[in-house]
Amino acid sequence: MSIIEKRMEELGLKLPPFVAPKAAYVPTVRVGNLVFVSGQGVTRNGKEIMKGHVGKEITLEQAQEGAKICALNALCVLKETLGDLDRIKRIVKVQGFVNSAPGFDKQPLVINGFSELMELIFGENGKHARTAVSCNELPFGTPVEVDMIVEISN
């Protein structure tokens, strides 16, 4: 078991099973030592488990949990691509999109669910640059979608 997966186990976290994309894109693209991870929604086994607008049908706390699920989905995709999460040297950049009800302006707090989990798992190397923005709709009604860029070792 990798060091990262052991740390995740100690935190009570488990990677979901990998599910191939259902649309016309690839889960990751590698450019040199950077891996770009496609947007991950609040899904399990390829099915949405939470739908709605944050600040209306979804609470801030529920959306933060949704962002954590996005993080686990992103790590699942990286494990499928890299074979070993210990190859991740640093989380470089995260972009978070929040399906926001009118007047909801706490997008950074929602995406903290993702960011704080990356720091718990990867320590200092989990700290990253970030964007957190509002959207009036996201695919399939997911309340949160997050993509990321990671630096890897060869």
Secondary structure as a PSIPRED ss2 file (coil, helix, strand):
# PSIPRED VFORMAT (PSIPRED V4.0)

   1 M C   1.000  0.000  0.000
   2 S C   1.000  0.000  0.000
   3 I H   0.000  1.000  0.000
   4 I H   0.000  1.000  0.000
   5 E H   0.000  1.000  0.000
   6 K H   0.000  1.000  0.000
   7 R H   0.000  1.000  0.000
   8 M H   0.000  1.000  0.000
   9 E H   0.000  1.000  0.000
  10 E H   0.000  1.000  0.000
  11 L C   1.000  0.000  0.000
  12 G C   1.000  0.000  0.000
  13 L C   1.000  0.000  0.000
  14 K C   1.000  0.000  0.000
  15 L C   1.000  0.000  0.000
  16 P C   1.000  0.000  0.000
  17 P C   1.000  0.000  0.000
  18 F C   1.000  0.000  0.000
  19 V C   1.000  0.000  0.000
  20 A C   1.000  0.000  0.000
  21 P C   1.000  0.000  0.000
  22 K C   1.000  0.000  0.000
  23 A C   1.000  0.000  0.000
  24 A C   1.000  0.000  0.000
  25 Y C   1.000  0.000  0.000
  26 V C   1.000  0.000  0.000
  27 P C   1.000  0.000  0.000
  28 T E   0.000  0.000  1.000
  29 V E   0.000  0.000  1.000
  30 R E   0.000  0.000  1.000
  31 V E   0.000  0.000  1.000
  32 G C   1.000  0.000  0.000
  33 N C   1.000  0.000  0.000
  34 L E   0.000  0.000  1.000
  35 V E   0.000  0.000  1.000
  36 F E   0.000  0.000  1.000
  37 V E   0.000  0.000  1.000
  38 S E   0.000  0.000  1.000
  39 G E   0.000  0.000  1.000
  40 Q E   0.000  0.000  1.000
  41 G C   1.000  0.000  0.000
  42 V C   1.000  0.000  0.000
  43 T E   0.000  0.000  1.000
  44 R E   0.000  0.000  1.000
  45 N C   1.000  0.000  0.000
  46 G C   1.000  0.000  0.000
  47 K E   0.000  0.000  1.000
  48 E E   0.000  0.000  1.000
  49 I C   1.000  0.000  0.000
  50 M C   1.000  0.000  0.000
  51 K C   1.000  0.000  0.000
  52 G C   1.000  0.000  0.000
  53 H C   1.000  0.000  0.000
  54 V E   0.000  0.000  1.000
  55 G C   1.000  0.000  0.000
  56 K C   1.000  0.000  0.000
  57 E C   1.000  0.000  0.000
  58 I E   0.000  0.000  1.000
  59 T C   1.000  0.000  0.000
  60 L H   0.000  1.000  0.000
  61 E H   0.000  1.000  0.000
  62 Q H   0.000  1.000  0.000
  63 A H   0.000  1.000  0.000
  64 Q H   0.000  1.000  0.000
  65 E H   0.000  1.000  0.000
  66 G H   0.000  1.000  0.000
  67 A H   0.000  1.000  0.000
  68 K H   0.000  1.000  0.000
  69 I H   0.000  1.000  0.000
  70 C H   0.000  1.000  0.000
  71 A H   0.000  1.000  0.000
  72 L H   0.000  1.000  0.000
  73 N H   0.000  1.000  0.000
  74 A H   0.000  1.000  0.000
  75 L H   0.000  1.000  0.000
  76 C H   0.000  1.000  0.000
  77 V H   0.000  1.000  0.000
  78 L H   0.000  1.000  0.000
  79 K H   0.000  1.000  0.000
  80 E H   0.000  1.000  0.000
  81 T H   0.000  1.000  0.000
  82 L H   0.000  1.000  0.000
  83 G C   1.000  0.000  0.000
  84 D C   1.000  0.000  0.000
  85 L H   0.000  1.000  0.000
  86 D H   0.000  1.000  0.000
  87 R H   0.000  1.000  0.000
  88 I E   0.000  0.000  1.000
  89 K E   0.000  0.000  1.000
  90 R E   0.000  0.000  1.000
  91 I E   0.000  0.000  1.000
  92 V E   0.000  0.000  1.000
  93 K E   0.000  0.000  1.000
  94 V E   0.000  0.000  1.000
  95 Q E   0.000  0.000  1.000
  96 G E   0.000  0.000  1.000
  97 F E   0.000  0.000  1.000
  98 V E   0.000  0.000  1.000
  99 N E   0.000  0.000  1.000
 100 S E   0.000  0.000  1.000
 101 A C   1.000  0.000  0.000
 102 P C   1.000  0.000  0.000
 103 G C   1.000  0.000  0.000
 104 F C   1.000  0.000  0.000
 105 D C   1.000  0.000  0.000
 106 K C   1.000  0.000  0.000
 107 Q H   0.000  1.000  0.000
 108 P H   0.000  1.000  0.000
 109 L H   0.000  1.000  0.000
 110 V H   0.000  1.000  0.000
 111 I H   0.000  1.000  0.000
 112 N H   0.000  1.000  0.000
 113 G H   0.000  1.000  0.000
 114 F H   0.000  1.000  0.000
 115 S H   0.000  1.000  0.000
 116 E H   0.000  1.000  0.000
 117 L H   0.000  1.000  0.000
 118 M H   0.000  1.000  0.000
 119 E H   0.000  1.000  0.000
 120 L H   0.000  1.000  0.000
 121 I H   0.000  1.000  0.000
 122 F H   0.000  1.000  0.000
 123 G H   0.000  1.000  0.000
 124 E H   0.000  1.000  0.000
 125 N H   0.000  1.000  0.000
 126 G H   0.000  1.000  0.000
 127 K C   1.000  0.000  0.000
 128 H C   1.000  0.000  0.000
 129 A E   0.000  0.000  1.000
 130 R E   0.000  0.000  1.000
 131 T E   0.000  0.000  1.000
 132 A E   0.000  0.000  1.000
 133 V E   0.000  0.000  1.000
 134 S E   0.000  0.000  1.000
 135 C E   0.000  0.000  1.000
 136 N C   1.000  0.000  0.000
 137 E C   1.000  0.000  0.000
 138 L C   1.000  0.000  0.000
 139 P H   0.000  1.000  0.000
 140 F H   0.000  1.000  0.000
 141 G H   0.000  1.000  0.000
 142 T C   1.000  0.000  0.000
 143 P C   1.000  0.000  0.000
 144 V E   0.000  0.000  1.000
 145 E E   0.000  0.000  1.000
 146 V E   0.000  0.000  1.000
 147 D E   0.000  0.000  1.000
 148 M E   0.000  0.000  1.000
 149 I E   0.000  0.000  1.000
 150 V E   0.000  0.000  1.000
 151 E E   0.000  0.000  1.000
 152 I E   0.000  0.000  1.000
 153 S C   1.000  0.000  0.000
 154 N C   1.000  0.000  0.000
